[in-house]
Structure formats: C-alpha cells, structure tokens
Amino acid sequence: MPAIKNKLSKNDIYQPYFTINMSSALNKPAKINGSYKKISYPKIGIYNGPGASHSWLWFVEILDAMGFWDIEFLDDQNIKNDGLNSLQVLLVSGGDTFAIAESLGKEGAERLKSFLDGGGLYIGSCAGAYLPLKSSLSPLNLFNFASVKISNLTKTLPKPVSLPEKFCTSYGCNYVFHPVREEVKISLSGFPASNRNGELVVPLYGGPSFLPSEDAKTIASYTGFTKKTLFLTDRKLAHDTLIDKSAVVTKKLGNGQLFLLGPHLEHPHYPKGNILIAEMI
C-alpha cells in the first residue's frame, strides 16, 4: 500500500482524500473533520460520449490521484440502457452542450431524472453545467432541472477583442458569450462538506456565469482576474458579466443533488479546485 500511496498522492493536498478513500474501500471508519465516520466507497460514472470534450480525462486524472478508483465510463447508449442504476455519482465535463443533449434525447433525460430522484449526485462542469439549466430550446428543454439564468447570454453580441472563434455560441435568437478565458478568482461560501471558505484561482474555458436564483444555492462566486486572465472582450463588460456572479451552484432534486460548475475545478493543474470535487462527492 505505501508504494501505491506515494505514486498516486504526488500533491500533499490530495492526501486526506486518498486516506479517506482507502479507509472506505476497506469498509473502515475514516477520520473526517476530527471524528471517525463510516462512509461508503462511491461508484462514479464519467460521461465520455458524443459532445464530451477531452476534459473528461481531467476528471480521470484527479480522481485517480485521490483514490476514487471505482469508475465507469458511459456514453449516451449506456445511460439509456440503465447504466446509471449502479452508480452514486455522474460527472459530465466540458464540450458541446447541444450535442450531449441531442445524443441523450428524451430517454436519456428521463434516466438522468430518475437517477437524481433516487439519490444520485450529478456534477456538471462547463457544458455539463449548462445542460440541466432551464431552456425553451430543443433538445435542451428536455433537461429543465434547475431554473437558474446566466449572465453571459445576450441578444446583441459584443465585439470580441481576441479569439473570436472561442468567443460565442449561437443559442436560438441569442448568444452565449465568453468574456474571458484562462484564470479567474473565485470565493467559496460554506462549501460542502467542510464548510470551506476562502478565495482561490481556477481556470474558465467557456463555462457559465450564474445569476442569483431561489432555485439553487450559490457556494462559490467570481471575484476577480489574474495576470493570466485572457480577455476576449473589453474589461468592463467582462467585469459586469462575471464579478460577483455565481461560479458554482447546487440544488437538491428528489433525493439527489446537482452541482453545476462554471470553472473547470477538475483541471489537474489546479489542485485546490480539484479537492472541491472530492468534497462534493
């Protein structure tokens, strides 16, 4: 076990989660926040079907490092064929939200709703975060699980100042636009399960900026930019679109729960963001 432990826990920040997972995998109590608790070892699914970008591999890398080893990979057909029934957690990464929704269709949406109603945990990052938001557009209207609006939606598209090919996506008569890429600062507020607070730096690659909603709880907000922030539009618009808006929201649905992530907390170069994924699980 020590050899495996040293290999997989290259970053000390992962070590507590690795230790908890090794205890739960052996059906032993784990020390969490100063007390010993017996928790189940989670069975996790990662969507890698149509519409998923390479970022699903980021989930694989960080889960491996933290000792989450009971993982299955699912495409749209696996989900339609009751592949969620044996899982406790489903992770959906970045990519093309419309392509994911189209490939899953009504049958996949119903399976996902049943998964959540039955106590499943859904963690969606970037495209995976857009997917469950309320929409009137087909096929997104099949996944109206969270009535949360976004601030990076407009009828009148602003002019990009860099990377026009990355700047926007058509959304019916509107556009989803991305004011910045690369690093942003976010501030945590009562983050589960540690009730963690504080500010950290994470990457943003087209993810949503959520507006306040009574349907979901904000657990992290965008608070600033860094020297590595790449502005795709003018700074004032970027500030008005992102700053003090919600970066991570959560909602209970049935017996389950949704976590929707604007930034890519799962990017392996940002371990302080990675451990937030572990805390959600």
Sequence and secondary structure as in RCSB ss.txt:
>XXXX:A:sequence
MPAIKNKLSKNDIYQPYFTINMSSALNKPAKINGSYKKISYPKIGIYNGPGASHSWLWFVEILDAMGFWDIEFLD
DQNIKNDGLNSLQVLLVSGGDTFAIAESLGKEGAERLKSFLDGGGLYIGSCAGAYLPLKSSLSPLNLFNFASVKI
SNLTKTLPKPVSLPEKFCTSYGCNYVFHPVREEVKISLSGFPASNRNGELVVPLYGGPSFLPSEDAKTIASYTGF
TKKTLFLTDRKLAHDTLIDKSAVVTKKLGNGQLFLLGPHLEHPHYPKGNILIAEMI
>XXXX:A:secstr
 HHHHHHH  SGGGHHHHHHHHHHHTT  EEETTEEE      EEEE STTB TTHHHHHHHHHHTT   EEEE 
HHHHHTTTTTT SEEEE SB HHHHHHHHHHHHHHHHHHHHHTT EEEEETHHHHTTB  SSTTGGGG  B   B
SSEESS    SS HHHHEEEETTEEEE SEEEEEEEEEEEETTTTEEEEEEEEESS   B   TTSEEEEEEEEE
 TT EESS HHHHHHHHTTSEEEEEEEETTEEEEEESS TT TT HHHHHHHHHH 
